[in-house]
Amino acid sequence: MRTSLIVLTAAAVLGTAWPGLAAAEPDKPVTQREPSAVDVAATPVTDLNLRKGEIPPILLTAQAEPYGLAGLRRCSDLAAEIGRIDAVLGEDFDTAAAAKRRISPGKVAQSVVGSFIPFRGVIREISGANEEERKLQYAIYAGSARRAFLKGVGLQRGCPLPARPATAPAPAKAQK
């Protein structure tokens, strides 16, 4: 009980006193970020929905209009848009090296800290933390769908990589 109180107090201080430390690895894609020591300590604050992450704007745009082609007339436009999505989500399945799913120390530590919180699932649901997590996952899904759509458009137009899937055959050269 005393340990839980200490962890909750430390997390409250870390999570609210230094909000600039909210993002563990802001330069990494949202799908590849590992929890930092601050993230681990702030797990209770996050569970109470007092510390929220932001959804990248390009994913919000993908949610709003996943199949729009406004301003994407050339292959270079498609490649640039796909590149912006890749920067946020990480590489697509067709180009990514085999991802090694490993257990990270940060994720284990977050799980341990979370296990000290009684009725954690209920608290996360009531506080809205689960809803925030669902919004992020939905935005990631929308971004993935948009990237796949854009690569399909690029394939149909005969664009070179990265504006088409890597697994598709290279476009045939136009005959004159």
VEXBAGU-413348 format. One record per residue (C-alpha): residue in one letter; x, y, z. Coordinates in steps of 0.5 Angstrom, whole numbers, plus 500, padded with zeros to 3 digits. Layout:
N
AXYZ
...
***
This chain:
176
M500500500
R506505502
T509503495
S503505491
L502511495
I510513493
V509511486
L502515485
T505521488
A512521484
A508520478
A503526480
V509530481
L513528474
G507528470
T504535472
A510539474
W514537467
P509536462
G514538456
L517531458
A510527456
A513524449
A518519450
E521519444
P518525439
D522523433
K521516433
P514514429
V508513434
T508505433
Q515504435
R516509441
E519505448
P516508455
S522512458
A523513466
V518519466
D513515462
V513509467
A513514473
A507517470
T503511469
P498513474
V497520472
T496517465
D491512467
L487518471
N487521464
L491527467
R497526462
K495526455
G499525448
E497528442
I495525435
P500527430
P496532425
I497528419
L493522422
L488527424
T488529416
A488521414
Q482520419
A478526416
E479524409
P483517408
Y481517400
G482524398
L487526392
A486533393
G493536391
L496529389
R497530382
R504527380
C508521383
S512526387
D506529391
L504521392
A511520394
A512526399
E505524402
I507517403
G514519406
R510524411
I506518413
D512514414
A515519419
V509518423
L507511423
G514508421
E515504415
D510500411
F509492411
D512492404
T519496406
A520494413
A525490415
A523484419
A521487426
K523484432
R517484437
R521484444
I520485451
S523492453
P525494460
G520500459
K514496458
V515491463
A516497468
Q510500466
S506494467
V509493474
V507500476
G500499473
S499493477
F500497483
I494501482
P487497484
F482497479
R486500474
G481498468
V475501471
I479507473
R482508466
E475507463
I472512468
S477517467
G477517459
A484514459
N482508455
E478513450
E484517449
E488510447
R482508442
K482515439
L490514438
Q489507435
Y484509430
A488515428
I494510427
Y489505423
A486511419
G494513417
S495506415
A489505410
R491512407
R498510406
A495503403
F490507398
L496512396
K500506394
G495503390
V493510387
G501510385
L501503382
Q495505378
R499511375
G505507374
C509511379
P516509382
L517507389
P516510394
A509512391
R507504390
P508498394
A515495394
T512488392
A509490386
P512490379
A516496377
P512500372
A513498365
K517504361
A512508356
Q513506349
K513512344
***
